[in-house]
Amino acid sequence: MHDEILADAVTHDMPRQLRHTFALLLLWDEPTEPYELWKKYEADLADDFLHEARQAANDNILPLSESMVNRALLEVEEHLHNVIILVDKLCFRHLAMEKEGNYGPSATSETYIFRGYRWCL
């Protein structure tokens, strides 16, 4: 399934969007073999960096380098970080809204935390 998603994204998305898709797959779908997925698509994931380097060097046969792949990997890491921060903010906002709600006299802070945590999963 993950391979199909990335294969489809390669045909429709720019490399930056593909890196975002890859990050989301890692975060939400937890592929069983993420390294193999990365290796299969690393050229596509780093294609914009290769294109940029080829233009800067005026060399259309410049090969994909480790530094280009590392730049792509760092951007995937950045996407993961940003999504995690966003989810945390949404979860805390949801938790605050639930705390303002009326859950009856038996509601405790543990109730709010549990409901907020469950929503975030």
C-alpha positions in Angstrom: 0.0 0.0 0.0 2.7 2.5 0.9 4.6 1.7 -2.2 1.5 2.4 -4.3 0.9 5.7 -2.6 4.5 6.9 -3.2 4.4 5.5 -6.8 1.3 7.5 -7.5 2.7 10.6 -5.8 5.9 10.4 -7.9 3.8 10.8 -11.1 1.7 13.7 -9.7 3.7 15.6 -7.1 6.8 17.7 -7.0 9.7 16.4 -4.9 8.8 18.7 -1.9 5.3 17.4 -1.9 6.6 13.9 -2.2 8.8 14.4 0.9 5.7 15.7 2.8 3.8 12.6 1.7 6.6 10.4 2.8 6.7 12.1 6.2 3.0 11.6 6.6 3.3 7.9 5.8 5.9 7.5 8.4 3.9 9.3 11.0 0.4 7.9 10.4 0.8 4.6 8.7 4.0 3.4 10.2 5.3 1.3 7.2 7.0 -1.9 8.2 10.1 -1.2 6.0 10.6 2.6 5.9 14.3 2.3 4.9 13.4 0.2 1.8 10.7 2.7 0.8 13.3 5.5 1.3 15.9 3.8 -0.8 13.4 3.0 -3.6 12.2 6.6 -3.9 15.3 8.6 -2.7 16.1 9.8 -6.2 12.6 11.1 -6.6 12.6 12.6 -3.1 15.8 14.5 -3.9 15.1 15.3 -7.5 14.7 19.0 -7.0 18.1 19.2 -5.2 19.7 17.3 -8.1 18.1 19.6 -10.6 19.3 22.7 -8.6 22.8 21.3 -8.4 22.9 20.5 -12.2 21.8 24.0 -13.0 24.3 25.6 -10.7 27.2 23.5 -12.1 25.9 23.7 -15.7 26.3 20.0 -15.9 23.2 17.9 -17.0 24.9 14.6 -16.1 25.8 15.4 -12.5 24.8 12.3 -10.5 22.7 12.3 -7.3 25.0 12.8 -4.4 24.8 11.8 -0.7 24.5 15.5 0.2 21.4 15.9 -2.0 19.8 12.8 -0.4 20.7 14.1 3.0 19.0 17.4 2.3 15.9 15.5 1.3 16.1 13.5 4.5 16.5 16.6 6.6 13.4 18.1 5.0 11.4 14.9 5.8 12.6 15.3 9.3 11.4 18.9 9.3 8.0 17.9 8.0 7.7 15.3 10.8 8.6 17.8 13.4 6.1 20.4 12.1 3.3 17.9 11.9 4.0 16.7 15.4 3.9 20.3 16.7 0.6 20.9 14.9 -1.0 17.8 16.3 0.2 18.7 19.8 -1.3 22.2 19.4 -4.6 20.7 18.2 -4.7 18.2 21.0 -4.1 20.8 23.7 -6.7 23.1 22.1 -9.2 20.2 22.1 -8.3 19.4 25.7 -8.9 23.0 26.8 -12.3 23.0 25.0 -13.3 19.8 26.7 -12.2 21.2 30.1 -14.6 24.0 29.6 -17.5 21.6 28.9 -19.7 20.1 31.6 -19.0 16.5 32.3 -20.9 16.3 35.6 -19.7 16.4 39.2 -17.6 13.3 38.9 -15.4 14.7 36.1 -11.8 15.1 37.2 -8.7 16.4 35.6 -7.9 12.7 34.7 -11.1 12.6 32.7 -10.2 15.6 30.7 -6.7 14.3 30.1 -8.0 10.9 29.0 -10.6 12.3 26.7 -8.0 14.7 25.2 -5.5 12.0 24.7 -8.0 9.6 23.2 -9.0 12.3 20.7 -5.4 12.9 19.8 -4.9 9.2 18.9 
